[in-house]
Amino acid sequence: MSTDAPAQRFVDEVISDIIEPGVERLLESRYFADLRAGTLTKRRMQGFAIQHYRHNMAILKGFALLAVQAAPRNDLFRVYAGGLNEELTHPDMCKKFGFALGLNDDDFENALPAYGCLAHTAACLHDMYLATPAQMRANALSNETMVQRYSTEFDNHLRSYGIPEEAMEFFVVHKGADIEHTERAANAIAQLAVTDEEQERVRAVCRNMARFKLGKFESIYDEYA
């Protein structure tokens, strides 16, 4: 389905005015500055593996519950089951990265949530259960743009830390797959956010998500010092 020019302009402005500056702030943060400098500690890498594993498990279970709730409607059921299928392997990818850093299953299963990571996951679950369809897609657009960009950053620099190739799977997959995911989300927003009120909701989600994502990595940096 095609989108009209004003709708596409709105999405382009959200990306250029809100999401891209958020990505730049994230990549300029202490975590990624250290990554590029070759000084990111093993403990902080472990922190990402643990905390993102927990996040992925929460999103995976969220899609599972939504799929069950949507079972009477085939169209919605397929949407949520598709999300479940896309997320299914992500927790194990995080574990694989963590295992290469010396973690074990107990480290993942018994970890406490870091404050900023918990806030980020809570915001994502909020947008799965309490938001409008346009807001839910805005969450995906903002989140997956940032995941794609930081996965590219990890993929570009982690090998200099001696990380084995098989442990890089999460970053290799996400630096490519999330480009398609963000395009789908952008197209959906152009179709769904047609009123001033809905467009402001989309902007708010993207503004908040940029702050939550930065807070996630700042929290990992501080709590895994």
Secondary structure, 3 states (H helix, E strand, C coil): CCCCHHHHHHHHHHHHHHHHHHHHHHHCCHHHHHHHHCCCCHHHHHHHHHHHHHHHHHHHHHHHHHHHHCCCCHHHHHHHHHHHHHHCCHHHHHHHHHHHCCCCHHHHHCCCCCHHHHHHHHHHHHHHHCCCHHHHHHHHHHHHHHHHHHHHHHHHHHHHHCCCHHHHHHHHHHHHHHHHHHHHHHHHHHHHCCCHHHHHHHHHHHHHHHHHHHHHHHHHHHHCC
